[in-house]
Amino acid sequence: MRGLFVTGTDTGVGKTVLSAALLAAIAAEGGSVSAHKPAVTGLDEPGERGTKGVWPPDHELLAAAAGMDAEQVAPFRYGPAVSPQLAAELAGERIDRDRLLAAGAAAIGIGNGGAPQRTLIVEGVGGLFSPLAEDFTVCDLAAALRLPLLIAARPGLGTINHTLLTLQAARAAGLTVRAVVLTPWPEHPSRLERSNLEAITRLGFIEVATLARADGPEIEELARVGARLPWRRWLGERASVPVSA
């Protein structure tokens, strides 16, 4: 199965933009893609306004980049901006491990169907230890799907600790981490941001890539920023190695 699992060091660190940029860039090169996000919350919140309009909810953005229906991307959808487990409880529902695994298996089935080189991008919720259900975290889902991991992280202050802890947790769970992606990476990074990139590379023994800021949710714009990512290598068999900053 060709695919990547995108997680983050926290919520709001750019997982969805990274995932959509990967989908758009791969599709722009003629690749077949599909997307999966186990759950989406916060649909009652107003969309974030960018320089070129309002960003849609996560599953809608992923669906647009993958050419799918939004409901097909995210099987569990809730209004409150809380964890999926709590959002389900507030809605009088229950998300359990079996339902999450079945949805993940279905997504892999979609990824395998129709095109032999179809690429599946799975975006997690929050960070690796965010609860999706009782006694079932994003980390558990990533381990079950057995896809290589990308870690989205902020480029600014505090990111070294958050990123190294996420790397440690992922490796302890037996996950293969392809790279850390700092996003959004400014056109003119500060000394702090350049230092953070170097420190994560050196201390984490990991490749660190950067994703430029997308001016808006247009697919062409997402493909533009995603095109500079080494996604072909990340989708291959080669293990990640440290690179110079």
C-alpha positions in Angstrom: 0.0 0.0 0.0 1.4 3.4 -1.0 0.7 6.0 1.5 1.7 8.3 4.3 0.2 9.1 7.8 0.4 12.8 8.7 0.5 13.5 12.4 1.5 16.6 14.4 3.1 17.8 17.5 -0.1 19.5 18.5 -3.4 20.7 17.1 -3.2 23.6 14.7 0.3 22.9 13.5 -0.5 22.5 9.8 -1.4 18.8 9.4 -4.3 19.5 7.1 -2.5 21.9 4.9 0.5 19.5 4.6 -1.9 16.6 3.8 -3.8 18.6 1.2 -0.5 19.9 -0.3 0.7 16.3 -0.7 -2.5 15.2 -2.3 -2.6 18.2 -4.7 1.1 17.9 -5.7 0.8 14.1 -6.3 -2.4 14.6 -8.3 -0.8 17.5 -10.3 1.8 15.0 -11.5 -0.8 12.6 -12.7 -1.0 10.4 -9.6 -4.2 8.9 -8.3 -4.9 9.9 -4.7 -7.3 9.3 -1.8 -7.6 10.9 1.6 -8.8 9.7 5.0 -9.2 11.6 8.3 -10.7 9.3 11.1 -12.7 12.1 12.6 -13.2 15.9 12.3 -14.4 18.2 15.1 -14.8 21.9 15.4 -17.3 22.2 12.6 -19.3 24.8 14.6 -16.3 27.1 14.7 -15.9 29.8 12.0 -13.3 29.0 9.3 -9.9 30.5 9.4 -9.5 33.5 7.1 -6.4 33.5 4.9 -5.1 36.1 2.5 -7.3 34.7 -0.2 -10.5 33.7 1.4 -11.8 31.4 4.2 -10.3 28.0 4.6 -12.9 25.2 4.5 -13.2 22.5 7.2 -10.4 19.9 7.2 -12.3 17.1 5.5 -13.7 19.4 2.8 -10.2 20.6 2.0 -8.8 17.1 1.8 -11.8 16.0 -0.3 -11.2 18.8 -2.8 -7.5 17.9 -3.1 -8.3 14.2 -3.5 -11.4 14.5 -5.8 -13.6 12.8 -3.2 -16.8 13.5 -1.3 -16.1 15.1 2.1 -18.3 12.6 3.9 -16.1 9.8 2.4 -12.9 11.4 3.7 -14.1 11.7 7.4 -16.6 9.1 8.6 -17.1 10.8 12.0 -17.9 14.5 12.0 -18.8 16.8 15.0 -19.4 20.4 15.8 -17.6 21.1 19.1 -13.9 21.8 18.9 -12.9 19.0 21.3 -11.4 15.6 21.0 -13.3 13.1 18.9 -14.0 10.9 21.9 -15.6 13.9 23.8 -17.4 15.2 20.8 -19.1 11.9 20.3 -20.1 11.7 23.9 -21.6 15.3 23.7 -23.6 14.1 20.6 -24.9 11.1 22.5 -22.8 8.7 20.4 -19.8 6.5 20.9 -16.8 5.9 18.7 -15.1 2.6 19.4 -11.9 1.0 18.3 -13.5 -1.4 15.9 -15.4 1.3 14.0 -12.2 3.4 13.6 -10.2 0.4 12.4 -13.0 -0.6 9.9 -13.0 3.0 8.5 -9.2 2.9 8.2 -9.4 -0.5 6.4 -12.0 0.9 4.1 -9.8 3.8 3.3 -6.9 1.5 2.4 -9.3 -0.5 0.3 -10.2 2.7 -1.6 -6.5 3.4 -2.0 -5.9 -0.1 -3.4 -9.0 0.0 -5.7 -9.0 1.1 -9.3 -5.4 2.3 -9.7 -2.4 0.2 -8.7 -0.3 3.3 -7.8 -3.1 5.1 -5.9 -1.6 7.0 -2.9 -3.5 7.3 0.4 -2.8 10.2 2.7 -4.2 9.8 6.2 -4.3 12.8 8.5 -4.6 12.2 12.2 -6.3 14.3 14.8 -4.3 16.5 17.2 -1.1 14.8 18.3 -0.1 11.1 18.4 -1.6 10.6 21.9 -4.9 12.4 21.1 -7.7 10.0 22.0 -10.0 8.9 19.2 -11.9 6.5 21.4 -11.6 5.0 24.9 -8.2 3.4 25.1 -7.5 4.1 21.4 -5.3 6.9 20.3 -4.0 8.4 17.0 -0.8 6.5 17.6 -2.7 3.2 17.9 -4.4 3.9 14.5 -1.1 4.8 12.9 0.4 1.5 14.1 -2.6 -0.5 12.9 -2.5 1.1 9.4 1.3 0.6 9.1 1.9 3.6 7.0 5.1 5.7 7.2 4.7 8.8 9.3 5.2 12.5 8.6 5.3 14.9 11.6 4.0 18.4 11.1 5.5 20.9 13.5 5.7 24.6 14.0 8.9 26.3 13.0 9.0 28.8 16.0 9.7 28.8 19.7 9.0 25.6 21.6 9.0 23.3 18.6 12.2 21.5 19.5 10.8 19.9 22.6 7.4 19.1 21.1 8.9 17.6 18.0 11.6 15.5 19.8 9.0 14.1 22.2 6.7 13.2 19.2 9.6 11.5 17.5 10.4 9.5 20.6 6.8 8.4 21.1 6.5 7.4 17.4 9.7 5.3 17.4 8.8 3.7 20.7 5.5 2.6 19.1 7.5 1.0 16.2 6.4 3.6 13.7 8.6 4.5 10.7 9.1 8.2 10.6 10.0 9.6 7.2 10.5 13.2 8.1 9.5 16.2 10.2 7.9 19.0 8.2 8.1 22.6 9.6 5.1 24.6 8.5 4.4 27.3 7.6 8.0 28.0 6.7 8.5 31.8 6.1 10.1 33.1 2.9 12.8 34.7 5.1 13.2 32.5 8.2 14.6 34.0 11.3 17.8 32.8 13.1 15.6 31.1 15.6 13.7 29.2 12.9 16.8 28.1 11.1 18.3 27.0 14.5 15.2 25.0 15.3 15.5 23.2 12.0 19.1 22.3 12.6 18.5 21.2 16.1 15.7 18.9 15.2 17.7 17.4 12.4 20.7 16.8 14.7 19.1 15.8 17.9 16.2 13.8 16.3 18.4 12.0 13.7 15.7 12.8 11.2 15.2 14.6 7.9 13.5 17.9 8.3 11.7 19.5 5.4 9.8 22.8 5.1 6.5 23.7 3.7 5.9 27.3 2.5 2.8 29.1 3.5 -0.1 28.5 1.1 -1.9 31.8 0.3 -5.3 30.1 0.2 -7.1 26.8 -0.2 -7.1 26.7 -4.0 -5.8 23.4 -5.3 -3.3 25.0 -7.6 -1.8 26.9 -4.7 -1.6 23.8 -2.5 0.0 21.9 -5.4 2.6 24.7 -5.8 3.8 24.5 -2.2 3.6 20.7 -2.1 5.6 20.3 -5.2 8.8 21.2 -3.4 8.4 18.4 -0.9 10.3 15.1 -1.6 7.1 13.1 -1.5 8.4 10.5 -4.1 11.2 9.5 -1.8 8.9 9.5 1.2 6.6 7.1 -0.6 9.5 4.7 -1.4 11.3 2.1 0.6 14.3 4.1 1.6 14.5 4.9 5.3 14.9 8.5 6.4 18.4 9.8 7.0 19.6 13.1 8.5 20.2 15.8 6.1 22.1 19.1 6.4 20.1 22.2 7.0 
